[in-house]
Amino acid sequence: MKQVQDNFSSVAADYAAFRPESPDAIYTFIYAHLNNTGTAWDCGTGNGQVAIKLSERFAHVYGTDISNEQLALAPMRDNIEYLCERAEQTSIPDNSIDLVTIAQAIHWFDFDTFYKEVTRVAKPGAMVAAWTYTVLKLTPAINEIIDHFYHNITVAYWDKERQYVDAGYSTIPFPFEEIPTPVFSIGKQITLQQLVGYLRTWSGVRHYIRKNQSDPTLLIINDLQNAWGTKETLAVRWPVHMRAGYIK
């Protein structure tokens, strides 16, 4: 089994503050393809962004994550059960799950072991949905700065698993009865401060800071300020790619 990688406990509060939430269109798509709404499992739940949405529809929701710091920030509901456990080895009962969701996390998992766990806990016909958002887009001038930051300044500091995100999850193994999925999008208005806060949650940036004892966002902040202009907020968009299917 792969070694556990916990890149986000140290920035749990910033992750909750600056990471985007999955769009409603994703849940609409999932609910249109579900067979049952009894029990859901959100793997790599982090601060519970997806679990809280699922709790509005499902009788019971498990949210698992390896970070106690992240789980401590997750909203509590009577029908959500948070577990600090690896996705590959949980205490979830056999044959109990109607939906498995993995948002921006499956690339960290040991695929073979995780899929065995999914098969163990899922009911026949259960749905599995994994999605990821790729590099954000703003104005052409800001995009150029962020692309330089991503592809040049921080490029050597990303984990190898980042390749799966860059490919929009198209290259991950997915041993389920797959269904076609659209490309989704996250859109919101953000301030420059929020943009920089978000960039500082990138795992590649965290690795850069640990190795160099310096914040790489400081290398681009002046360029960002100049490109941002005088507006308080700008529109940002994250493309979102999903793989979805059913347990055979």
Summary of the structure (lengths in Angstrom):
residues: 248
radius of gyration: 18.2
end to end distance: 24.1
largest distance: 55.8
contacts: 774
relative contact order: 0.18
helix: 39%
strand: 24%
